[in-house]
Amino acid sequence: MQRFSTDYAGSDDLDEILALTNEYGTCNSFSLAASSSNTVVAGRANEDQTPSYVALQETRGRIGALEAEIAGVDADIENLRKLRATLVSEKQELTKRLEDRHQRGPSSSKQGINRNADASNGAIDYETEEFEWSGELKARMKAVFGIDNFRLCQEGVCNANMDGRDIVCVMPTGGGKSLTYQLPALLNPGCTLVISPLIALITDQILHLREAGVEAVMMTGSTSKEESRDIFSRLTQSAGVGKNRTGRASLDGDVGKEIKLLYVTPEKIAKSKTFTSMLEKMASAGKLARIVIDEAHCVSQLGHDFRPDYKKLSILRQLFPRVPILALSATCPPKVLKDLIFTLRLKPVVDGKAAKSDGTVYFSAPLYRKNLHYAVLPKPSSATAAIQTMTDYILKTHRNDSGIIYCLSKKDAETVAAGIMETSGGRVRTGVYHADVGDKEKEGLHKRWRRGDVKVVCATIAFGLGIDKGDVRFVLHHSMSKSLDGYYQESGRAGRDGKDADCILYYRPQDASRLSALVCGEVEGQDKLHDMLRFAQELEDCRKLQFAKYFSASSSLSISAWATNETDALARCGHCDNCKRPPETIERKDVTVEAWQILRVAAAIEGDGGRVTLSMLGDLVRGAGGGAYGVGGGKRGKSKEKVGLDLTAIAGSKVSLAKDDAEALLVHLVLSQHLKESFHSTAYSINVYVQPGPNALRLTRWSREDIMSGKGPRITLPIMKRAGKKTPKQHKNAEAGPSNIQSHLPRGKPSAKRRRSAKERDDAEDDYFISDDGEAIEDNLPPSDEEGGDDVEDFSRQIRRIDKGVFGTLGDEDEDDGDGDGDGDGDGDEWAFTATAKSQAKDKFTPKNAKRRRIEKPMMSSSGVDNNVIVLSSSE
Ligand SMILES: Nc1ncnc2c1ncn2[C@@H]1O[C@H](COP(=O)(O)OP(=O)(O)OP(=O)(O)O)[C@@H](O)[C@H]1O
């Protein structure tokens, strides 16, 4: 070639060389690269005395080497293209084979049996078709788990599981999700890995499985090193030398020594490389049958239970591309499902009733559990009466049954447990469960409860995940939950065996303030609480429909989730309190005048700089409690000035509603934003007051005459009709719960017994702390004044604080007796109360005797009572 015919390398003149190379059409980039390289070489040539022609030869040599490398890469690309084409064709062949198999039905031996309408499209109905494993599944279910029939979508999930599919299964709490992986795990070769959030939950599952003779183990933070080493070596062995082990169990449930289920917490996957590399070995040896992710909604930040360690499970598909995944959850609204699929890198979902060969098979079971009978019953205003009511209910309706009583605080749980034990004369054996109960005691209680030695567990919400007892016949709520989600979950612990169970919420409007304090500052929390209050206040709408509407609005959960094979989603359940209550017992009353009066009084108090709680306002407007409230002051040691209300001047007259109805109306006004809550925190507590809300003016801008003549917006409230005093028998029936509900206990017009209750001072506004785990920790401040009654209400509550100095008994009450059981009774009874223990504790602090001590020093005295105009002297 001409350009190389002249030996330019002999020249030192770089510019001349570049000019010539360009002239011969060499590309600029090459020239520049060469030029820079030549610059160095030239420099080096100068420095090292290397002749420049040698440098040029080196450059040529490098170019040659690069060309060879490029040729090699081209060859590799060609080979990879060929390899890709082979893989694609292999995949297509396998996919076709799978589709053909789907077309025929997954079991050639059962071909043609129960094929569904979509079968011609290659879609499988996992829920109804018969498969080659169907017989064995059922036989093993009976032999190992003692279960005769599948329920909900269990069979479908088991079939898809046996068919090696990725699955998402959403089934209500207690539906029986565990069986959907435990049963196939017995039939499939290898070990099923289960990722579960709580050690307590895992321990419980292992206990069950071992009882059933299934080889299940766990590797968590609480597993000893020795045990871990043993499990490790058994699993590695199965991956390496265990080839001749089929893992198939005989029908008697004997699965030999092969580990069939391995439970871990998500941290294990996220943090232990040794563990994941062992799993990889198992997977490549075909010994990792499946990965199950329990409570899978924790993966999503959009759900309410997000856990960072769950997010890291996104690595599973990458590490184990061939191992099928089963994601289980009880609550998985559409947005969470989408996020879950994305995070776990699963393919888009296909319906379990018409599943194509590709995709994640999705199953969901109706959320409606028809064996649960819901009812909201009035809660007496004194702590003692509330306990008596619950004891009567248990003795009458569930004397020998197991149950749970959910309480708002640890203290409540203890008081209720001891109270029921005592009032039942030891016939109802109770236990206590909350965050402060030690692990050993919790385990002991759990065991005794399962054995039936303890019948009723009085617990905070700490008693939740992992509680697996099928025959819980009743769940009572001593106080309502903070949200309907929570209430659905907690009440769902009842009737997991599918048999009838009662879910009863004891409600009184004053409880709203206790709960409000707990969610103070959380906008979403307040909204959820208001939804809970709407549920509790409702006297007409079916409970099932209330749940359905709530979940479809709050979580965009399809309303169809509440349909069953027999009933439409929007059909009333027919067996909750509101369905069973005869419509003629309810009166939808126009309470606009009463609402106007309440708002006028609230405005007057606000104008005076006063603060009132919901309960106080309820009493004030009815002219009870002397019609006085505190203004200003309120600091420790200083008294508030008490101001009298001229109800006639402010509101025309006192409100003529019964106490309970007035309080129900107050809650209604809060929910409709005619009133609003305001929160004031002291060093120890959060106090909740009510004042006019954004909608108040819509009523108060009208005169009383206008409102009375029907002008302005109207407010109606369903109120129980009271046909006169109830006979004791009627009264008992009303208290007996949903199985016996004829009508509710009256909210107003108290019977003799109710009248007494109404006189008791409510303990709803005790001050509360909020612990990290969301349990309320109350301060034991005085609740009821059984001797006092409406007219001597102690309005000084608004400046109450925890004061161990004043009440002096808190420490005593909480003191451990040193027997290690924590119940303070010294008998080592591990949290199971005995009647004797309680009676010994009689002299200790109780809400009642605290009150007695407190009222020894009244905050105010009333005088000059005259037609609701009560002029009060300041305290002291
Ligand atoms: N088909 C069935 N028939 C009768 N009982 C069953 C059936 N399937 C499961 N059970 C029982 O129902 C109870 C609840 O099952 P499981 O613990 O699997 O529920 P879950 O859906 O995991 O609930 P949670 O979400 O609360 O953990 C268990 O006692 C179990 O033995």
The ligand as a Gaussian input file, in Angstrom:
#p B3LYP/6-31G(d) Opt

LIG

0 1
 N      -59.848000     -27.988000      56.164000
 C      -59.834000     -27.784000      57.457000
 N      -60.803000     -28.270000      58.236000
 C      -60.805000     -28.071000      59.570000
 N      -59.843000     -27.399000      60.223000
 C      -58.847000     -26.882000      59.504000
 C      -58.781000     -27.046000      58.100000
 N      -57.671000     -26.424000      57.659000
 C      -57.071000     -25.884000      58.729000
 N      -57.770000     -26.159000      59.839000
 C      -57.480000     -25.697000      61.202000
 O      -57.775000     -24.296000      61.246000
 C      -56.904000     -23.651000      62.163000
 C      -56.284000     -22.435000      61.518000
 O      -55.372000     -22.813000      60.520000
 P      -54.098000     -21.932000      60.189000
 O      -53.267000     -21.684000      61.392000
 O      -53.427000     -22.547000      59.051000
 O      -54.805000     -20.569000      59.788000
 P      -54.156000     -19.345000      59.078000
 O      -54.930000     -19.107000      57.845000
 O      -52.687000     -19.531000      58.938000
 O      -54.485000     -18.193000      60.098000
 P      -53.607000     -16.928000      60.531000
 O      -53.637000     -15.968000      59.390000
 O      -54.359000     -16.397000      61.694000
 O      -52.261000     -17.408000      60.886000
 C      -55.889000     -24.696000      62.578000
 O      -56.260000     -25.153000      63.849000
 C      -56.019000     -25.794000      61.570000
 O      -55.715000     -27.050000      62.093000

